[in-house]
Amino acid sequence: MQPLNFPKFSFRFKNSENKVSIFDTVRKKFVILQPEEWVRQHCVHYLMTEKKYPHSLINVEKELTINNLKKRYDIVVFNSKGEVHLIVECKAPQIKIDQTTFDQIARYNLSLKANYLMVTNGLDHYYCQMDFEAENYVFLKDIPEYVRC
């Protein structure tokens, strides 16, 4: 897998039936290592080690329903009150982040109501804070570190 624009992290790998898997500490299982999963695992470790978000507040690859369609978010981080604090949309490194990606995470946020959004392909990271009154988002240089509410 290609190097990403994240700090270096230690991962557990296993090889089975000619497929490499990576251990997901949130789901507590090995998952097939694909480019998007490589980005997702780096982002989870980044949130826990660099931004200090507790492991217990991070959720990965869960289903949600939007306009009667089943979708899956990549990463959601809750605050200590159980409210959605941050949504992360991960793309494979070769996928260029464009308006379609922001539209996708904005649609997810219509039901999740997160205060912060992060979009990454592992090479480029974009961070936004929601302005619900103006119904838009403001770009940030980074997302805030965890603060217990």
Secondary structure, DSSP 8 states (H G I E B T S, - for coil): ----SS------EEEETTEEEEEETTTTEEEE--HHHHHHHHHHHIIIIIS---GGGEEEEEEEEETTEEEEEEEEEE-TTS-EEEEEEE--TTS---HHHHHHHHHHHHHH--SEEEEE-SS-EEEEEEETTTTEEEEESS-------
